[in-house]
Amino acid sequence: MVRALVVDDHRDVAESLARLLQSMGCAATFVVHPSKAIDAAAALDAEIVFLDIGMPEIDGYHLARLFRQEYGETILLVAVTAYGTDEDRRRSRQAGFDAHVHKPVDIPIIESMLATVLASRRGRAG
């Protein structure tokens, strides 16, 4: 079971994505306050984090950098955003995101991200 955290300041968006992940067999939760994201990831022992970029208080770029400081490359960071320009994608790569997907996220893209986590897990075990 993949452990996933969703971070989005819009409760309905965060909750919907977490529920979708749960329906796909994940242990998933969400937070709407970016300042709580690192602690929530630790409590869940998250393997993948879906982060909105355009949030008040702490934007997703800054939060991605904090995740990289805390977890290094052991966690998959996915930017889930309405920001879709080439410059936005460049900024997300620089901030440490592994993937940049546009809202609303298609189910096959989510399935691909979960498969990446499972493959990574198998790679560490073998």
ABEGO torsion letter per residue (X at the ends): XBBBBBBBABAAAAAAAAAAAAAAGBBBBBBABAAAAAAAAAAAGBABBBBBABBBGBBAAAAAAAAAAAAEAABBBBBBBABABAAAAAAAAAAGBABBBBOBBBAAAAAAAAAAAAAAAAAAAX
